[in-house]
Amino acid sequence: MTEQPLPPAVREVITALVDAVRTGDDARIDRLLNELVRIGSPEALYELRTVL
C-alpha cells in the first residue's frame, strides 16, 4: 500500500468502526462498513484490516 496518509474523513470512519466493534453495536457496524465500501478506497480497507 502507499505511504500516503488517509484522508481525515476515512480515518474518522475507521475509528468509529473500531469503536462500534468494541461496543458490539451491530447496526452501527453495518452502516460504517457500507460507508467504507461506498468510499471504495483500497487504502481504507487495508487500514481497517490492520486495526481490527
BAKE-757680 format. One line per field, with one value per atom (N, C-alpha, C): atom name; residue number from 1; x, y, z negated. Coordinates in pm, whole numbers. Each point is the difference from the previous one (the first is absolute). Layout:
N
a = (CA; ...)
k = (NUM; ...)
x = (X; ...)
y = (Y; ...)
z = (Z; ...)
//
This chain:
52
a = (N; CA; C; N; CA; C; N; CA; C; N; CA; C; N; CA; C; N; CA; C; N; CA; C; N; CA; C; N; CA; C; N; CA; C; N; CA; C; N; CA; C; N; CA; C; N; CA; C; N; CA; C; N; CA; C; N; CA; C; N; CA; C; N; CA; C; N; CA; C; N; CA; C; N; CA; C; N; CA; C; N; CA; C; N; CA; C; N; CA; C; N; CA; C; N; CA; C; N; CA; C; N; CA; C; N; CA; C; N; CA; C; N; CA; C; N; CA; C; N; CA; C; N; CA; C; N; CA; C; N; CA; C; N; CA; C; N; CA; C; N; CA; C; N; CA; C; N; CA; C; N; CA; C; N; CA; C; N; CA; C; N; CA; C; N; CA; C; N; CA; C; N; CA; C; N; CA; C; N; CA; C)
k = (1; 1; 1; 2; 2; 2; 3; 3; 3; 4; 4; 4; 5; 5; 5; 6; 6; 6; 7; 7; 7; 8; 8; 8; 9; 9; 9; 10; 10; 10; 11; 11; 11; 12; 12; 12; 13; 13; 13; 14; 14; 14; 15; 15; 15; 16; 16; 16; 17; 17; 17; 18; 18; 18; 19; 19; 19; 20; 20; 20; 21; 21; 21; 22; 22; 22; 23; 23; 23; 24; 24; 24; 25; 25; 25; 26; 26; 26; 27; 27; 27; 28; 28; 28; 29; 29; 29; 30; 30; 30; 31; 31; 31; 32; 32; 32; 33; 33; 33; 34; 34; 34; 35; 35; 35; 36; 36; 36; 37; 37; 37; 38; 38; 38; 39; 39; 39; 40; 40; 40; 41; 41; 41; 42; 42; 42; 43; 43; 43; 44; 44; 44; 45; 45; 45; 46; 46; 46; 47; 47; 47; 48; 48; 48; 49; 49; 49; 50; 50; 50; 51; 51; 51; 52; 52; 52)
x = (84; -84; 88; -61; 75; 32; 96; 38; -74; -95; -75; -101; -15; -99; -143; -85; -140; -65; -100; -74; -67; -15; -60; -138; -81; -135; 8; 94; 17; 49; 98; 53; -110; -87; -111; -95; -30; -89; 65; 129; 70; 1; 26; 0; -139; -103; -137; -33; 48; -26; 68; 123; 70; -76; -48; -78; -129; -67; -124; 24; 113; 33; 24; 71; 28; -126; -99; -124; -106; 25; -96; -124; 10; -113; -15; -75; -11; -56; -101; -60; 101; 76; 102; 113; 38; 104; -44; -123; -51; 2; -46; -6; 140; 95; 136; 71; -23; 59; -54; -129; -58; 62; 27; 62; 142; 75; 135; -4; -95; -13; -38; -86; -41; 120; 84; 121; 88; 8; 71; 150; 60; 144; 71; 84; 76; 86; 52; 82; -83; -124; -88; -28; -27; -28; 123; 117; 124; 24; -23; 18; -96; -122; -98; 50; 55; 52; 112; 80; 112; -42; -115; -40; -96; -63; -96; 62)
y = (-118; 118; 124; 110; 125; 51; 88; 61; 129; 36; 124; -15; 105; -8; -6; -65; -6; 135; 32; 124; -3; 116; 5; -66; 14; -59; -153; -56; -146; -47; 69; -37; 9; 99; 16; -119; -47; -116; -124; -18; -117; 5; 115; 15; -32; 50; -27; -148; -63; -142; -84; 32; -72; 16; 119; 24; -82; -6; -76; -149; -51; -140; -27; 89; -17; -1; 80; 8; -99; -65; -99; 60; 120; 70; -45; -108; -60; 94; 76; 92; 105; 51; 102; -63; -122; -70; -13; -45; -15; 133; 105; 132; 48; -15; 48; -83; -132; -83; 39; 27; 46; 132; 87; 127; -20; -92; -28; -59; -89; -59; 109; 90; 110; 89; 25; 80; -70; -133; -80; 18; 32; 22; -127; -57; -118; 29; 121; 37; -3; 46; 0; -142; -88; -138; -69; 32; -56; 50; 129; 56; -66; -22; -67; -139; -70; -134; 3; 104; 7; 39; 67; 44; -93; -91; -92; -130)
z = (0; 0; 0; 26; 7; -139; -7; -128; -26; 85; -16; -113; -80; -108; 56; -75; 40; -20; 82; -21; -138; -62; -134; -8; 102; -3; -4; 73; 1; -136; -53; -132; -106; 12; -95; 7; 121; 16; -60; 23; -54; -152; -57; -146; -57; 66; -45; 12; 105; 20; -107; -33; -106; -132; -29; -121; 1; 116; 11; -22; 51; -21; -148; -65; -144; -84; 39; -77; 47; 113; 51; 63; 53; 61; 146; 21; 133; 106; -34; 98; 44; -95; 32; 82; -32; 76; 145; 23; 137; 75; -66; 65; 37; -93; 24; 106; 1; 105; 137; 7; 127; 44; -96; 32; 55; -60; 50; 141; 25; 133; 101; -41; 88; 34; -99; 23; 103; -12; 98; 3; -113; -5; -46; 85; -43; -123; -8; -115; -128; 8; -118; -45; 95; -36; -57; 54; -54; -143; -22; -133; -98; 40; -85; -37; 95; -26; -104; 1; -93; -142; -15; -135; -68; 76; -63; -34)
//
